Amino acid sequence: MSTTSINLIDSFQEFKDFKNIDRPTMMSVLEDVFRSMIRKKYGTDENCDVIVNTDNGDLEIWRTRAVVEDGFSEDDDLEIEEAEAKTIDADLEVGDEYVEQITLESFGRRAILAARQTLVSKILELEKDEIFKKYKDRVGEIVTGEVYQVWKKETLVLDDEGNELLLPKSEQIPADYFKKGDNVKAVVSKVDMMNSNPKIIISRTAPEFLQRLFELEVPEIFDGLITIKKIVREPGERAKVAVESYDDRIDPVGACVGMKGSRIHGIVRELKNENIDVINYTNNLQLYIQRALSPAKITSIKLDDEKKTAAVYLKPDQVSLAIGRGGHNIKLAGKLTGYEIDVYREADEHEEDVDIEEFSDEIESWILDEFKRIGLDTAKSVLALTVGELVKRTDLEEETVKEVLSILNAEFE
């Protein structure tokens, strides 16, 4: 390496820290900055060669000027007169080309500082673009990072290269609790450019997060032997996953759950004990709705394909199972199947009940009317409520209500 060559890696040591930019791209930016310096000093860079060595960071600048007769130079930046040329090299004659190497020092301290500032600005901009492109292509993929800072509305997470990822509170599972230094697993949800800075949003509540976790835990899904048809979630509470196998020898539900739940346990733990129902997908809509309402056992279903509604009839002890805690089970079943599901209690054919009018010989008609007014037209519908509830909902005295309940109870003894 010549003593006048410019080693950019030594001159601009901080550029070693840019991790998202490949070396050739960085060297190309360096060349552009130095050509700009040449144009400012000499008016043109057309007669200059900028040679960048991408292996060791060396850069050399060579300027070529035509040798012309004394007194005939029209542009000293492109031409040199013979007398001046001979003071440098006695063998030069009119018509020859004079080639000289430009040193970094010749640009002056101020120009070098300006170049450094321009260089930092351009490379930072380029690095931001690279981060944006990298994560734009990773939307829907799982990333793992370390919690750097926790705020009220969002958490700042750093990936293994120090890039900033934002996990908003709305994208966190309700039971999530993070502190600085914790490892976080999430899916890349959205990537935007805000004021020239990439804004990367990650999510733990998106259905895609659950799908990627299944792909990591279940090789048959990763290999394409089992397909996830649809996922619906109430983050932290319940999720339903419809799966289908393209190989008749593979039970898709069994493969996803694993031996004694070995595969699904890891996913459940990651999702803070979210209850996950894995359902075998089918084109038979009635059967699909029946499976979607698991663990409830359905007696019958009436579909209205036009209105996309399903009337589901169940035994009394299955109604609460179908609805689920907080209504999550029936809500998710509706989202999974695309049908609005209404649950109806089916009376047990062996269960006896008596129309309230049958007691007209023992209970005055105006009292019976009072019960019918609030929708209680059978003996058991009245007996299902407490004395306090009946007094509150009717205009009857407590003593009257107790007397009526005594008469009705006697019927079933």
C-alpha positions in Angstrom: 0.0 0.0 0.0 1.5 3.4 -1.0 2.1 6.0 1.6 -0.3 8.4 0.0 -3.2 5.9 -0.2 -6.2 6.6 2.0 -7.2 3.9 4.4 -10.8 4.7 5.1 -11.3 2.0 7.8 -8.5 3.8 9.8 -9.8 7.3 9.0 -13.5 6.5 9.7 -13.1 3.9 12.5 -16.8 4.1 13.6 -18.0 2.6 10.3 -17.0 -0.8 11.5 -20.0 -0.7 13.8 -22.6 -0.7 11.1 -23.9 -4.2 11.2 -26.8 -4.0 8.7 -24.8 -2.8 5.7 -22.6 -5.1 3.6 -19.0 -3.9 2.9 -19.4 -3.3 -0.9 -22.4 -1.1 -0.3 -20.6 0.9 2.3 -17.5 1.4 0.1 -19.8 2.5 -2.7 -21.2 5.2 -0.4 -17.7 6.2 0.5 -16.7 6.6 -3.1 -19.8 8.8 -3.8 -18.9 11.1 -0.9 -15.3 11.5 -2.1 -16.4 12.2 -5.7 -18.6 15.0 -4.2 -15.5 16.4 -2.5 -13.6 16.2 -5.8 -16.3 18.1 -7.6 -16.3 20.8 -4.9 -12.6 21.3 -5.1 -11.9 20.8 -8.9 -15.3 21.6 -10.4 -15.6 18.1 -12.0 -14.8 14.4 -11.2 -14.9 13.3 -14.8 -11.2 13.1 -15.1 -10.7 11.4 -11.7 -10.6 7.7 -10.9 -11.7 6.7 -7.4 -10.4 3.2 -6.6 -11.9 1.5 -3.5 -10.5 -1.8 -2.2 -13.4 -3.5 -0.5 -11.1 -6.1 1.1 -9.0 -3.7 3.2 -10.9 -0.4 2.9 -8.1 1.4 0.9 -9.1 4.2 -1.4 -6.9 6.0 -4.0 -7.8 9.0 -6.0 -6.1 9.7 -9.4 -6.6 12.8 -11.5 -5.7 12.9 -15.2 -4.9 16.2 -17.0 -4.0 16.8 -20.7 -0.6 18.5 -21.3 -1.1 21.6 -23.5 1.1 24.3 -24.9 2.0 27.2 -22.6 -0.6 29.9 -22.6 -3.3 27.6 -24.1 -4.9 26.1 -21.0 -8.6 26.8 -21.0 -9.4 24.9 -17.8 -6.6 24.2 -15.2 -8.7 21.4 -13.7 -8.7 19.5 -17.0 -5.4 20.7 -18.5 -1.8 21.5 -17.5 0.6 23.7 -19.4 3.8 22.1 -20.7 6.2 24.2 -18.6 4.5 23.3 -15.3 4.3 19.6 -16.4 8.0 19.5 -17.1 8.8 20.7 -13.6 7.1 17.5 -12.3 8.3 15.1 -15.1 10.8 16.3 -17.7 9.7 13.6 -20.2 6.1 15.0 -20.5 5.2 16.7 -23.8 2.2 18.4 -25.4 -0.5 15.8 -26.0 0.6 13.5 -23.1 -1.6 12.8 -20.1 -0.4 13.9 -16.7 -1.7 11.5 -13.9 -1.3 12.5 -10.3 -2.6 11.0 -7.0 -4.7 13.2 -4.8 -4.1 12.8 -1.1 -6.8 13.1 1.6 -4.8 15.9 3.3 -5.0 18.0 0.2 -8.7 18.6 0.6 -8.2 20.4 3.9 -9.4 19.8 7.4 -12.8 21.5 7.0 -13.6 19.4 3.8 -12.6 16.2 5.6 -14.9 17.0 8.6 -17.8 17.8 6.2 -17.2 14.5 4.4 -17.2 12.6 7.7 -20.5 14.2 8.6 -22.0 13.4 5.2 -20.7 9.9 5.4 -22.2 9.2 8.8 -25.6 10.7 7.7 -25.7 8.6 4.5 -24.7 5.4 6.2 -27.2 5.9 9.0 -29.9 6.5 6.4 -28.8 3.4 4.5 -28.8 1.3 7.7 -32.3 2.4 8.6 -33.5 1.4 5.1 -31.8 -2.0 5.4 -33.5 -2.6 8.8 -36.8 -1.6 7.3 -36.4 -4.0 4.3 -35.2 -6.8 6.5 -38.2 -6.6 8.9 -40.7 -5.9 6.1 -39.8 -9.3 4.7 -40.1 -10.9 8.1 -43.8 -9.8 8.8 -45.5 -12.9 10.2 -42.2 -14.5 11.5 -41.3 -15.1 15.1 -38.5 -13.0 16.6 -36.9 -13.3 20.0 -35.5 -10.3 21.8 -34.5 -8.9 25.2 -36.7 -6.4 27.1 -34.7 -3.1 27.3 -37.4 -0.7 28.7 -40.9 -1.1 30.0 -43.4 1.8 29.6 -47.0 2.1 30.5 -48.4 1.6 26.9 -45.6 -0.4 25.3 -42.4 -2.3 25.9 -39.1 -1.7 24.0 -37.4 -5.0 22.9 -33.9 -5.3 21.3 -33.2 -8.1 18.9 -29.8 -9.8 18.8 -28.4 -7.0 16.6 -29.6 -4.2 18.8 -32.5 -3.2 16.6 -35.5 -1.7 18.4 -38.8 -3.6 18.4 -42.0 -2.2 20.0 -44.5 -4.5 21.8 -47.6 -2.4 22.5 -49.7 -3.2 25.6 -52.6 -4.0 23.2 -50.4 -6.7 21.6 -49.5 -8.3 24.9 -51.4 -11.2 26.6 -53.2 -9.9 29.7 -51.1 -12.1 31.9 -47.8 -10.9 30.4 -45.5 -9.2 32.8 -42.0 -8.1 31.6 -39.0 -6.5 33.3 -35.7 -5.4 31.9 -33.5 -8.3 30.7 -36.4 -10.7 30.1 -36.4 -12.7 26.9 -39.6 -12.1 24.8 -40.9 -14.2 21.9 -43.4 -12.5 19.5 -44.4 -12.3 15.8 -43.5 -9.4 13.6 -46.9 -7.7 13.1 -46.3 -4.4 11.3 -43.4 -2.4 9.9 -43.6 1.3 9.0 -41.3 4.2 8.3 -41.9 7.0 10.7 -39.9 10.2 10.2 -37.2 8.2 8.3 -37.0 5.7 11.2 -38.2 2.1 10.9 -41.0 1.3 13.4 -41.3 -2.4 14.0 -44.4 -3.6 15.9 -44.4 -7.1 17.3 -47.4 -9.0 18.7 -48.1 -11.9 21.1 -51.9 -11.7 20.6 -52.0 -12.2 16.8 -53.3 -15.5 15.5 -50.1 -15.7 13.4 -48.1 -16.0 16.7 -50.0 -19.1 17.7 -49.6 -20.5 14.2 -45.8 -20.0 14.2 -45.6 -21.7 17.6 -47.4 -24.7 16.2 -45.0 -24.8 13.3 -42.1 -24.8 15.7 -43.6 -27.6 17.9 -45.3 -29.8 15.3 -42.9 -31.1 12.5 -45.9 -32.3 10.4 -47.2 -28.7 10.2 -43.7 -27.4 9.3 -43.4 -30.1 6.6 -46.8 -29.4 5.1 -48.4 -32.7 6.0 -50.8 -31.0 8.3 -52.4 -27.6 7.4 -53.8 -25.0 9.9 -57.0 -23.9 8.2 -57.9 -21.2 10.7 -57.1 -19.8 14.1 -59.3 -17.7 16.4 -58.2 -16.4 19.8 -59.2 -14.6 22.9 -55.6 -14.0 24.0 -54.8 -15.4 27.4 -58.2 -17.1 27.7 -59.0 -19.5 24.9 -58.1 -20.3 21.3 -59.5 -22.7 18.7 -57.3 -24.1 15.9 -58.8 -26.0 13.0 -56.3 -28.4 11.4 -56.5 -30.8 8.4 -54.2 -33.7 7.4 -53.3 -34.5 3.8 -52.1 -37.9 4.8 -54.8 -40.3 5.9 -52.4 -42.1 8.2 -51.8 -38.9 10.3 -54.3 -37.8 12.9 -54.0 -34.0 12.8 -55.4 -33.4 16.3 -53.2 -36.1 17.9 -50.1 -34.9 16.1 -50.7 -31.3 17.3 -51.4 -32.3 20.9 -48.6 -34.9 21.1 -48.1 -37.8 23.4 -49.7 -36.9 26.7 -49.9 -33.3 25.5 -46.2 -33.0 25.1 -46.3 -30.8 22.0 -49.1 -28.5 23.1 -47.9 -27.9 26.7 -45.0 -25.8 25.6 -47.4 -23.6 23.5 -49.8 -23.3 26.4 -47.0 -22.2 28.7 -45.8 -19.6 26.2 -49.3 -18.2 26.0 -49.7 -17.9 29.8 -52.0 -21.0 30.1 -54.3 -20.1 27.2 -56.8 -22.9 26.7 -56.2 -24.3 23.2 -58.9 -26.4 21.4 -57.4 -28.3 18.4 -60.3 -29.3 16.0 -60.3 -31.6 13.0 -61.5 -29.4 10.1 -64.3 -30.8 7.9 -66.5 -29.4 5.0 -69.5 -30.9 6.8 -70.8 -27.7 8.4 -73.0 -29.3 11.0 -70.1 -31.5 12.2 -67.7 -28.6 12.0 -70.0 -26.5 14.3 -70.4 -29.5 16.6 -66.6 -29.8 16.9 -66.1 -26.1 17.3 -68.4 -26.1 20.3 -66.3 -28.8 22.0 -66.3 -29.9 24.8 -70.2 -29.5 24.8 -72.2 -32.4 23.4 -74.9 -31.2 20.9 -78.3 -32.9 20.4 -79.2 -31.2 17.1 -78.4 -28.2 14.9 -80.6 -26.2 12.5 -78.7 -24.1 9.9 -79.8 -21.0 8.1 -77.3 -20.7 5.3 -78.8 -17.5 4.0 -78.5 -15.6 7.3 -75.4 -17.6 8.3 -77.0 -18.6 11.6 -77.0 -21.9 13.5 -79.6 -22.9 16.2 -77.9 -25.4 18.4 -79.9 -27.6 20.8 -78.3 -29.1 23.9 -79.2 -30.9 27.1 -79.5 -28.5 30.0 -76.2 -29.7 31.6 -74.3 -29.0 28.3 -75.4 -25.3 27.8 -72.8 -23.8 30.1 -70.1 -25.9 28.5 -71.1 -24.6 25.0 -71.1 -21.0 26.1 -67.9 -21.3 28.1 -66.5 -19.0 30.8 -67.2 -15.4 29.8 -68.9 -16.6 26.6 -65.5 -17.3 25.0 -66.3 -20.8 23.7 -69.4 -19.9 21.8 -67.9 -16.6 20.5 -64.8 -18.3 19.2 -66.9 -21.2 17.7 -68.8 -18.5 15.7 -65.6 -16.9 14.5 -64.1 -20.2 13.5 -67.2 -21.4 11.5 -68.4 -18.1 10.2 -71.9 -18.7 11.6 -73.7 -16.8 14.4 -74.5 -19.5 16.9 -77.5 -19.5 19.2 -77.8 -22.0 22.0 -81.1 -23.5 23.0 -81.8 -25.6 26.1 -83.6 -28.8 25.1 -86.0 -30.0 27.8 -85.5 -33.6 29.0 -88.4 -35.7 27.7 -88.5 -37.5 31.1 -88.6 -34.3 33.1 -92.2 -33.6 34.2 -93.6 -30.1 34.4 -97.0 -28.8 35.0 -98.7 -25.8 33.4 -99.4 -23.2 36.1 -103.0 -22.9 35.0 -103.5 -26.5 36.4 -103.3 -25.0 39.9 -106.2 -22.5 39.4 -108.3 -24.5 42.0 -105.7 -23.8 44.7 -104.2 -20.5 43.6 -106.2 -17.4 42.8 -106.2 -16.4 39.1 -104.8 -12.9 39.7 -101.8 -14.5 41.4 -101.3 -16.9 38.5 -101.6 -13.9 36.1 -98.8 -12.2 38.0 -96.5 -15.1 37.4 -97.4 -15.4 33.7 -96.8 -11.6 33.3 -93.1 -12.2 34.0 -92.8 -15.2 31.7 -93.3 -18.0 34.3 -96.0 -20.2 32.9 -95.0 -23.6 34.4 -94.6 -24.9 37.9 -90.9 -25.6 37.5 -90.1 -22.2 36.0 -91.5 -20.7 39.2 -89.7 -23.1 41.5 -86.4 -22.3 39.7 -86.4 -18.8 41.4 -85.9 -17.9 45.0 -88.5 -16.3 47.2 -86.6 -13.0 47.1 -86.3 -13.0 43.3 -90.1 -13.7 42.9 -91.0 -10.9 45.4 -88.7 -8.5 43.5 -90.1 -9.4 40.1 -93.8 -9.6 40.9 -96.2 -7.4 43.0 -96.8 -10.2 45.4 -96.2 -10.3 49.1 -93.5 -12.6 50.6 -96.1 -14.7 52.4 -98.2 -15.2 49.2 -95.1 -16.3 47.3 -94.1 -18.8 50.0 -97.6 -20.2 50.0 -97.5 -20.6 46.2 -94.1 -22.4 46.3 -95.5 -24.7 49.0 -98.4 -25.7 46.7 -96.1 -26.2 43.7 -93.5 -28.2 45.6 -96.3 -30.6 46.9 -97.0 -31.5 43.3 -93.6 -33.0 42.8 -93.1 -34.7 46.1 
